C-alpha cells in the first residue's frame, strides 16, 4: 500500500480508469457479438444496422482512449469487409 498522498490518489485514479475501460470493452464485445450473430443469420439489413452501431462504439472507445484509433479503424475495416462479403453472396 502506498504511503505518499499523491501515490494513493494515483491508485484511486487508476482503479477508476480501469473500471471505465473494462465497462467500455465489455460493451464493445457485446456489440461485436451482435454483429457476428447478424452475419451468421445472413440478414443484410440487420447486419448493416449492427455494423453502424459497432462502428460508432469503436470510434467512441477510440475517442475515450480505451483503444487506439488505429485499432478502431482496423476493426471497422475488417467488419466492413465481412459485411461486403455477405452482400456479395446475396
JOFEN-V877745 format. One record per pair of residues at least 6 apart in sequence whose C-alpha atoms are under 6 Angstrom apart, sorted by the first residue. I is the first residue (numbers start at 1). J is the second residue. Records with the same first field share a line. If there is no record, write none. Layout:
BEGIN
I = J, J
END
This chain:
BEGIN
2 = 8
21 = 66
31 = 54
35 = 47, 50
38 = 46, 47
39 = 47
55 = 76
58 = 72
61 = 67
62 = 68, 69
END
